[in-house]
Amino acid sequence: MTVTKDTVLAALARVNLPSGATLVEADLVRALVVEGGDVRFVLEAPNPDAARMMEPVRAAAESAVRALPGVAKVSVVLTAHGPAARAPAPGLKPAPGLKPAPGLKIGGHPTPQAPGRTGPQRVAGIDRILAIASGKGGVGKSTVSSNLAVALARAGRRVGLLDADIYGPSQPRMMGVSGRPASPDGKTMIPLQAHGVTMMSIGLLLKEDEAVVWRGPMLMGALQQLLGQVAWGGLDVLIVDLPPGTGDVQLTLCQRTHLTGAVVVSTPQDVALLDARRAIDMFGKLKTPVLGLIENMSSYICPNCGHEAHIFGHGGVRAEAEKLGLPFLGEIPLSLDVRLAGDAGTPIAAGEGPIAAAYAALARRLIDGGMA
C-alpha cells in the first residue's frame, strides 16, 4: 500500500492531546514529508512548557504512523513555537477561491533537520537557486533581483522570486503585487504571480509600513518557511533577493539550502567594492560558489544632451572580478526610468529599451552558462 500525506494525517487525526483535541485539530503538525516508506514530520507545541509535557503524545503519534501499511521508518521531532500567531493584516486579500488560514504562523524558531539529513538540502521542484547578494545596502540588489527574474521569464525560464530581505521587503512594490498569499491548510502558502514570475515575500503578510522586530532565530525560521512551505511548483530557477551584509539570513540559506551559487551586485566606487569583497569572502567560507559580479549604476546618460557620466565611477567591478578570477556578468546603467518602473510595480525588464536589453543580455549569459 502506498503511503500518502493524507493517510498520515488521517492517522494523526486519531491521536489526542490532553485537552481532548487531536493533533490535526490543534494544528500542531508541521513539515510533513513522505518519501516512499519513510515518513518525517514535526510536532510544534505552542510554547516550550507545553513541549516538555508532550513526549507521550509524540510517542503515540510515532506509533500511529508506524502502524500504517507501507510505512518502513518514522521520524518525529518535537519542537516549540515562539510568539503567538499574528492576525492577518487588514486590507490584504487572499487569492480568489482561497482564504488565509488563521493557523498560519510565520517567524517561529527553525525546525531541526531530520535525523540522517545533514548539510544543504535541495528544495523539491526547483532545479537551481541563485542568491543575489551585496555587501552593503543601496547598490540596487533588489532592483537587479526583480528585473533579472523578469528577464529570465521573458527568455522562457520558469522563474520564482523569493524576497528574503525580512527586515526590508521591497519586492511586493517593485513587482506590483499586494494580495495576501492564501493557505489552504494553515501550513502551505500559495505564492503570487506577476510578470511571468512566481513570487513570495514576507511583505505580503504585513501592512506596508509595519516593521519586523525579530531576533536571529525567528529570521531563520521565517526563511525556512518561505522556502519550504511555499507551493513553488516546478521552477527552472529561484532568485533569492538577500538582505545586505553577512548575517543570519545568509548563513541559514547557505548552510541549510543547496544553492547553485551567488551573484554579487556592487556599484563601482571603492566603498561599495570593499563590502562586496566581504560578501565574496563570506560565500567562500560557506562553500557557496560565486557565479559572478554585476556592476550596477555603471554609467548615466543624460536624456537631454546624451552626455555619458560616470557618477559612481566605472569599471571598478570588472577590475575586481578580474583580480579575483570571477566572471564579470555585465553592467547595468543608472537611469531614472528604472526607479520609476520599480515604484510603479512594472520592472523595466518587462518592457523595451537599452536597460531592458542589458537585463536580457544578463539573463542570456546566465542561461548559456547553465546557471539559470
C-alpha positions in Angstrom: 0.0 0.0 0.0 1.3 3.4 -0.9 1.7 5.9 2.0 0.4 9.4 1.3 0.3 12.6 3.3 -3.5 12.2 3.6 -3.2 8.7 5.2 -0.6 10.0 7.6 -2.8 13.0 8.6 -5.7 10.7 9.0 -3.7 8.6 11.5 -2.6 11.7 13.3 -6.2 12.9 13.5 -6.8 9.9 15.9 -4.0 11.0 18.3 -5.4 13.1 21.1 -3.8 15.8 23.3 -4.5 16.0 27.0 -7.1 18.7 26.2 -9.0 16.2 24.1 -8.3 17.8 20.7 -6.4 15.8 18.1 -3.0 16.8 16.7 -4.7 17.8 13.4 -7.5 19.8 15.1 -4.9 21.7 17.2 -2.8 22.3 14.0 0.4 21.0 15.5 1.7 19.0 12.6 4.5 20.7 10.6 6.9 19.8 7.7 5.3 16.5 6.8 7.4 14.7 4.3 6.5 11.3 2.8 9.2 9.6 0.7 8.3 6.0 -0.2 8.0 4.3 3.1 9.9 7.0 5.1 7.7 9.5 7.0 9.0 12.6 8.7 7.2 15.4 10.5 7.5 17.9 13.2 5.1 18.4 16.2 5.2 22.1 17.1 3.9 22.8 20.6 2.6 26.3 21.3 5.4 27.0 23.8 8.4 25.3 25.5 6.4 24.3 28.6 3.8 22.5 26.5 6.5 20.8 24.5 8.1 19.3 27.7 4.8 17.7 28.5 4.1 16.3 25.0 6.6 13.5 24.8 3.8 10.9 25.4 1.9 12.5 22.5 4.9 12.4 20.3 5.4 8.7 21.0 1.7 8.0 20.3 2.0 9.9 17.0 5.0 7.9 16.0 3.3 4.6 16.9 0.1 5.5 15.0 2.0 6.3 11.8 4.4 3.3 12.1 1.3 1.1 12.2 0.2 2.2 8.8 0.7 -0.3 5.9 3.7 0.6 3.8 5.5 2.6 6.4 9.1 1.5 7.0 10.5 4.3 9.0 9.1 7.2 11.1 10.9 10.3 12.4 9.0 12.7 14.7 10.7 15.8 16.0 9.0 17.7 18.9 9.7 21.5 19.0 8.1 24.6 20.3 6.8 27.7 18.5 7.8 31.1 19.8 5.4 34.0 19.9 1.7 33.7 19.3 0.4 33.8 15.8 -0.4 37.3 14.5 -3.7 38.3 13.0 -3.9 38.7 9.2 -3.0 42.3 8.3 -6.1 44.4 7.4 -6.6 45.3 3.8 -4.7 42.3 2.4 -6.9 39.9 0.5 -6.4 36.3 -0.4 -6.2 34.9 -3.9 -9.6 34.2 -5.4 -11.2 31.0 -4.1 -8.9 30.5 -1.1 -8.8 32.0 2.4 -5.8 32.9 4.5 -5.7 30.2 7.2 -5.9 31.6 10.8 -3.4 29.0 12.0 -0.6 30.1 9.6 2.4 31.2 11.7 5.4 33.0 10.3 8.7 33.6 12.2 8.9 30.7 14.6 12.1 29.1 15.6 13.6 26.9 12.8 12.8 23.2 12.8 15.8 20.9 13.1 16.9 18.8 10.2 15.5 15.3 10.2 17.8 12.6 11.5 20.2 11.4 8.9 19.8 14.5 6.8 22.8 16.9 7.2 24.2 19.7 5.2 22.4 21.8 2.5 19.2 20.2 1.2 17.5 20.7 -2.2 14.1 22.3 -2.4 11.6 20.0 -4.1 10.7 21.0 -7.6 13.4 23.7 -8.0 16.3 23.0 -10.4 18.5 25.9 -9.5 18.7 28.6 -6.8 20.6 31.8 -7.3 21.2 34.1 -4.3 21.5 37.8 -5.3 23.7 39.4 -2.7 25.6 42.6 -1.8 27.9 43.6 0.9 26.1 46.8 1.6 22.7 48.4 1.1 21.8 50.9 -1.6 23.6 49.3 -4.5 20.3 48.2 -6.2 20.4 44.5 -5.3 16.6 44.2 -5.1 16.2 46.1 -8.4 18.6 43.7 -10.0 16.8 40.7 -8.5 13.3 41.6 -9.7 14.5 42.7 -13.2 16.7 39.6 -13.6 13.7 37.4 -12.6 11.5 39.1 -15.2 14.2 38.9 -17.9 14.7 35.2 -17.3 10.9 34.6 -17.5 10.8 36.5 -20.8 13.6 34.2 -22.0 11.3 31.2 -21.4 12.5 30.0 -18.0 10.1 29.1 -15.2 11.2 31.6 -12.6 10.5 32.2 -8.9 11.5 35.2 -6.8 11.9 35.0 -3.0 12.2 38.2 -1.1 14.5 37.1 1.7 15.1 40.7 2.9 12.9 40.1 6.0 13.6 43.5 7.6 13.2 45.5 4.4 11.0 43.6 1.9 10.6 45.6 -1.3 9.6 43.1 -3.9 5.8 43.5 -3.5 6.1 47.1 -4.5 8.7 46.5 -7.2 6.7 43.6 -8.7 3.3 45.3 -8.4 1.6 42.7 -6.1 -0.4 43.3 -2.9 -2.6 40.3 -2.4 -2.2 38.2 0.7 -0.9 34.7 -0.1 -3.6 32.0 0.6 -3.0 29.0 2.7 -5.5 26.1 2.2 -4.3 24.1 5.2 -2.6 26.6 7.6 0.9 25.4 6.6 1.3 25.6 2.8 1.4 29.1 1.3 0.3 29.8 -2.3 2.7 32.3 -4.0 1.5 35.1 -6.2 2.2 35.7 -9.9 3.5 38.8 -11.6 5.1 39.5 -14.9 5.5 35.7 -15.5 7.3 35.3 -12.2 6.1 33.2 -9.2 6.9 35.4 -6.1 6.8 35.4 -2.3 7.7 37.9 0.3 7.1 38.4 3.9 6.0 41.9 2.9 2.8 40.3 1.5 1.9 39.1 5.0 2.4 42.6 6.7 1.0 46.0 6.4 3.1 48.1 4.1 4.6 50.3 6.9 4.8 47.6 9.5 8.3 46.8 10.9 9.6 43.3 11.6 11.2 43.3 15.0 12.7 39.8 15.4 15.9 38.2 16.7 18.0 35.8 14.6 16.2 32.5 15.3 12.9 34.0 14.1 14.5 35.3 10.9 15.9 31.8 10.3 12.5 30.2 10.9 10.8 32.6 8.6 13.3 31.9 5.8 12.9 28.2 6.3 9.1 28.6 5.9 9.3 30.9 2.9 11.5 28.3 1.2 9.9 25.0 2.4 6.2 25.8 3.0 5.5 27.7 -0.3 4.0 25.8 -3.2 6.6 26.9 -5.7 5.6 24.3 -8.3 8.2 23.3 -10.9 10.8 26.0 -11.4 13.9 26.2 -13.6 15.4 28.8 -11.2 14.5 30.5 -8.0 16.0 34.0 -7.5 16.6 34.8 -3.8 16.9 38.5 -3.0 19.1 38.5 0.1 19.4 41.4 2.6 22.6 43.3 2.5 25.5 42.2 4.7 26.7 38.9 6.1 24.1 38.0 8.7 21.7 35.3 9.9 19.7 35.0 6.6 22.8 34.5 4.5 24.2 31.9 7.0 20.9 30.0 7.2 20.4 29.9 3.4 23.9 28.7 2.6 24.0 26.1 5.4 20.5 24.7 5.0 19.8 25.0 1.3 21.6 23.6 -1.8 22.4 26.7 -3.8 23.6 26.8 -7.4 25.6 29.8 -6.4 25.6 33.5 -5.6 25.7 36.6 -7.7 27.2 39.7 -6.1 26.0 43.2 -7.0 28.0 46.3 -6.5 28.4 49.8 -7.7 31.8 50.9 -9.0 33.0 53.0 -6.1 35.6 51.8 -3.7 33.4 51.9 -0.6 30.9 49.5 -2.2 33.6 47.2 -3.5 35.1 47.0 0.0 31.8 45.5 1.3 31.4 43.4 -1.9 34.7 41.7 -1.1 33.4 40.8 2.4 30.3 39.2 0.8 32.5 37.2 -1.5 34.7 36.1 1.4 31.6 35.0 3.3 30.4 32.8 0.5 33.8 31.3 0.2 33.8 30.4 3.9 30.3 28.9 3.5 31.5 26.9 0.4 28.9 28.6 -1.8 30.1 29.2 -5.4 30.2 32.9 -6.5 28.9 32.8 -10.1 30.0 36.3 -10.9 29.7 40.0 -10.3 27.4 42.7 -11.7 28.2 46.4 -11.8 25.0 48.3 -11.2 24.6 52.1 -11.8 27.6 51.8 -14.1 27.0 54.9 -16.1 24.4 57.7 -16.6 23.4 59.1 -20.0 21.7 62.5 -19.9 18.3 62.2 -21.6 18.6 65.8 -22.8 22.1 66.0 -24.3 23.2 62.4 -24.5 26.3 63.0 -22.4 27.6 59.9 -20.6 28.7 60.5 -17.0 30.2 58.0 -14.5 28.6 59.3 -11.3 29.9 56.4 -9.1 33.0 55.7 -11.2 33.2 53.0 -13.9 34.8 49.7 -14.4 35.7 49.0 -10.7 33.6 45.8 -10.5 35.0 44.4 -13.8 38.5 45.1 -12.4 37.6 43.4 -9.1 36.2 40.4 -10.9 39.4 40.0 -12.9 41.5 40.4 -9.8 39.5 37.6 -8.0 39.3 35.4 -11.0 35.5 35.6 -11.1 33.2 36.1 -14.1 32.1 39.6 -14.8 28.4 39.3 -15.8 27.6 42.7 -17.0 26.9 46.4 -16.5 23.5 48.0 -15.7 23.3 51.7 -16.4 21.8 54.2 -13.9 18.5 55.6 -15.1 15.5 57.5 -13.7 13.3 55.1 -15.7 14.5 52.2 -13.5 13.3 53.9 -10.4 10.0 55.0 -11.9 9.3 51.5 -13.2 10.1 49.9 -9.9 7.9 52.3 -8.0 5.1 51.7 -10.5 5.3 47.9 -10.0 6.4 47.1 -13.5 10.1 46.2 -13.7 11.9 47.9 -16.5 13.0 44.5 -17.9 9.3 43.8 -18.7 9.5 46.5 -21.4 11.8 47.5 -24.2 14.8 49.8 -24.4 18.6 49.8 -23.6 18.2 48.8 -19.9 15.7 46.1 -20.7 18.2 44.9 -23.3 21.0 44.9 -20.6 18.9 42.7 -18.4 18.0 40.4 -21.3 21.8 40.0 -22.1 22.5 39.2 -18.4 19.7 36.6 -18.4 21.0 35.0 -21.6 24.6 34.9 -20.1 23.3 33.0 -17.1 21.2 30.6 -19.2 24.0 29.9 -21.6 26.4 29.3 -18.7 24.0 26.7 -17.2 23.4 28.9 -14.2 19.7 29.7 -14.8 
